[in-house]
Amino acid sequence: MKRRERTRQLIELGGLIAKADLVELTGDDRAVLLGLLVEAAATLRSEAREQQLLLWRRRGQRTFDAAATDL
């Protein structure tokens, strides 16, 4: 069962990358996508962590809300 849960999680995370238009914006360049994620992780290890999380959470929630109204 754990394998199924992990597979679902990975699919959902990939969906978030697609929803953010990162696949199109990067030309599906996996090195660029990984670089973006590594950069985000570095930011989360910095003193700006809480401020950045708040900003990203707000932007993400607005995106989810906009997608829900498009349905």
N, C-alpha and C positions, 0 to 999 in steps of 0.2 A: 504494500500500500504506500509506503514512503516514496518509492520510485515514481508512482503515479502523481503524488502530491508535488514532487520536485519537477516533474515534467510539466505539470500545469503551471507552476510558478514561473518556470523558464519561458513558457509560451506567453504568459501574461506580461512578463517583463519585456519580451520582444515586441509585444503589441504596444507597449508604452513608447518604445523607441520609434515605432512606426507612426503612432498617433502624434508624436512631437515633430513629425516630418523630417526626422534626422536621416532616414534612409535616403530620401530624395535629395535633401540639402547637401549631403556628403557624397552623393553619387554611389551610395552603397559601399563606400570605402571602409572596410572593417578596421583598419589601422586608425583612421580618423575617429571612428566611433569609440574605439577603445581609448584613444587619447583623450577624448571628451570626458569619458567616465573616470579615467585616472585623474584628470584635472579636477573634476568634481570631488573625488575622494580626498585629494590634497586640500581642497578648500574646507572640507568637513573635518580635517585634522588641525585646522588653524584656529586662531582666536575668533575668527569671524563665523564660526560654526552656527551658532544660534541665530544670528541675523540672517545668514544665508538660507538656513532651513526655513525660516519664516517666509522669506521672499519666494523661495522655490515652492513652498506649500501653497501660498496664495496663488501663484501663477498656475500651478497644477490644478488647483480647485476650480479656478476660472475656466480652464480648458475643459475639465470634466463637465462643468455646468453648461458651457457653450455647446458641447457635443450632445448633452441631454436635451437641450432645447431644439437642436437640429433634427431630432427624431420625429 
